[in-house]
Amino acid sequence: MDIAGNIKELRSLTDKYNCTLVAVSKTKPEEDIKQAYDAGHLDFGENKAQELTAKYEVLPKDIRWHMIGHMQSNKVKYIAPFVHLIHSVDSAKLLKEVNKQGRKANRKIACLLQLHIAKEESKFGLSEDGLFEILNGEALGNYEHVQINGLMGMATFTKDMAQVRKEFKNLKRIFDRVKNEIDRPNVKMDILSMGMSGDFEVALEEGSNMIRVGSKIFGERNYQ
Ligand SMILES: *Cc1c(COP(=O)(O)O)cnc(C)c1O
């Protein structure tokens, strides 16, 4: 894989959309990340707290680490001191734990709330009602160590791009709804994280300003 070339090509597209490219490096070795880093890339995404932490420890400290995978509450403490953005907050319980660990680490942790927009039941995420329960809930008022910066969602894994587009449109609608309806100090809808290797073009057309791309940059993943 020409990792540096892939990054450059994608960045020329995302720049046009004022979109941030998160290079998803899960399962990939540090040398691959270094190639992207040496090409000037700083935003990397991982889906496991342990792998994220291990890579953070050995790679340059100006890398911005994005947590994009489903997390158990007991794993938050490992990434709280350094994580740049958690895309995958999918429950009130997890948000509470992020706030707790943010307090311990003496920082405000930037989060996206993950919505379930796909047809597949296996995917994680809040329902629209569940999202507004959190955003209107009393608890959020006491969370001084979390900042909700936007929403994340994953479309159905399918070649049917009309279906994917419909799901992204729905997420954008919910994003705009939050923008219009929620006025609280630690909620600021700046980031709409949607789009992966197979569907980022559609996502950009539908208003994404953060795409998470793995295999298109680093090649297919091998899971053991
Ligand atoms: C793995 C992963 C990606 C990237 O997937 P690709 O299809 O390789 O681009 C994006 N978002 C999440 C949440 C992921 O887990």
The ligand as an SDF file (V2000), in Angstrom:
LIG
                    3D

 15 15  0  0  0  0  0  0  0  0999 V2000
  -13.0350    0.0440   11.3200 C   0  0  0  0  0  0  0  0  0  0  0  0
  -13.8710    1.2560   11.4310 C   0  0  0  0  0  0  0  0  0  0  0  0
  -13.8240    2.2550   10.4400 C   0  0  0  0  0  0  0  0  0  0  0  0
  -12.9860    2.1630    9.1830 C   0  0  0  0  0  0  0  0  0  0  0  0
  -13.4040    1.1310    8.3660 O   0  0  0  0  0  0  0  0  0  0  0  0
  -12.9130    0.9940    6.8360 P   0  0  0  0  0  0  0  0  0  0  0  0
  -14.0460    0.3600    6.1370 O   0  0  0  0  0  0  0  0  0  0  0  0
  -11.6920    0.1580    6.8690 O   0  0  0  0  0  0  0  0  0  0  0  0
  -12.6280    2.3530    6.3380 O   0  0  0  0  0  0  0  0  0  0  0  0
  -14.6100    3.3800   10.6330 C   0  0  0  0  0  0  0  0  0  0  0  0
  -15.3980    3.5350   11.7070 N   0  0  0  0  0  0  0  0  0  0  0  0
  -15.4570    2.5950   12.6820 C   0  0  0  0  0  0  0  0  0  0  0  0
  -16.3480    2.8380   13.8520 C   0  0  0  0  0  0  0  0  0  0  0  0
  -14.7220    1.4260   12.5650 C   0  0  0  0  0  0  0  0  0  0  0  0
  -14.7960    0.5070   13.5340 O   0  0  0  0  0  0  0  0  0  0  0  0
  1  2  1  0
  2  3  1  0
  2 14  2  0
  3  4  1  0
  3 10  2  0
  4  5  1  0
  5  6  1  0
  6  7  2  0
  6  8  1  0
  6  9  1  0
 10 11  1  0
 11 12  2  0
 12 13  1  0
 12 14  1  0
 14 15  1  0
M  END
$$$$
